[in-house]
């Protein structure tokens, strides 16, 4: 097997290779003067089981093109099987038509990856589980919950905790975490009037005197999280900590988190953290390298991936 990486998340690719104990594949992924992407695979891949690691995070379109072109290069170089390893699948929030004459971009991106020549997809905490069905090739959707639960047990006393979903859509994820750390569950009922804005309506469940652990798949502007944290504190919560898989953190999100009442925000390295994230006083990054590395290894050995979550 061979694992190659685009430019989105080389640190994670290196950690995954270290876990599997293979060298990172030698590839040149660069730009021409006009910013077109150019890829050269610098080693023989004929008949090999190849993995391409790329998160389609900011700049999403550039990283998506790198992924597509790397898959094409491997296919034309006669790789036996190509698995797109996409820890953060961008465009996932465009998974349905929010209004007339709007696209379903998540499906379009899934089609593009398949058409480029991927045989399989390995991804993590898809925004909506049904996006798995947008791919007509085998797709494994890993869950960060075991990694997050381990970190919670190592760093927090879970005796007085309440796991909280910041919206109704995240209840299944929150329930999975609550079960793992043996905690109660409550929900923040969120209404969003305009895209990019969020408004907390009310807290379902008694959070007074509780140390709340908010869990979500994505933090982007930070609006959902900060509003939910505020609602919980107004409802009598003692403290609010957040565990979120994908730290998109666009615009002024890092500053917003820094000045919020959050005790701590824990994200994973599904998206390569910026310097601002790494130096923020209340943001911590946990790695999903071993989880993804194990899933890659098992895929290569044709072993069960779902049993990773038993
Ligand atoms: C929404 O359904 C997602 O699960 C996240 O809650 C949302 O994308 C977070 O976005 P923001 O940080 O911009 O509120």
Boltz pocket constraint, residues with backbone or C-beta under 6 A from the ligand:
constraints:
  - pocket:
      binder: B
      contacts: [[A, 93], [A, 166], [A, 167], [A, 169], [A, 170], [A, 196], [A, 198], [A, 216], [A, 217], [A, 218], [A, 219], [A, 220], [A, 221], [A, 222], [A, 223], [A, 224], [A, 225]]
      max_distance: 6.0
